[in-house]
Amino acid sequence: MNTTTLFQITFYLAVPFWALMILAPGWSWTRRIMGSPWSAVAPLAIYTVFAIGEFGTLWSVVSDPDLGTLSAFLGTPEGAAAIWAHLIAFDLFVGRWMYHDARDRGVHHAFLAPLLVLTILLSPFGLLAYLLVRSVGARSGRHSATTHAQHVV
């Protein structure tokens, strides 16, 4: 497959996993599928194709980071497609962590779903927003537990 085709299919390989987390969060198959860290394998496989094909250049970029070298690499179709696959895979991995963490902490899905959508589009903002929601929930949970304990005594 050529670079353009691989670039175009990368996002679509992740869409089913995002759809499960957003649209069917409580379904047993969603929990089973997202329970595996292997959900990000397809975009990682595409990344691997580009990384192997451009390994010499990629190694120069990551082993001795320089803005000019990175810009030059990302300015090529292979470099841009590689970083896109990298982003898609890691955004999905972050979304998967958020999905599990929210379930463990009892974060209501009405709060989580829009944050997952934000994570698809702008992952750092989605993660930051989730961490804020999570910390507010943790504080209010501690407050409720303290208040409850005081009433019991």
Secondary structure, 3 states (H helix, E strand, C coil): CCHHHHHHHHHHHHHHHHHHHHHCCCCHHHHHHHCCHHHHHHHHHHHHHHHHHCHHHHHHHHHCCCHHHHHHHHCCHHHHHHHHHHHHHHHHHHHHHHHHHHHHHCCCHHHHHHHHHHHHHCHHHHHHHHHHHHHHHHHHHHHHHHHHHHHHC
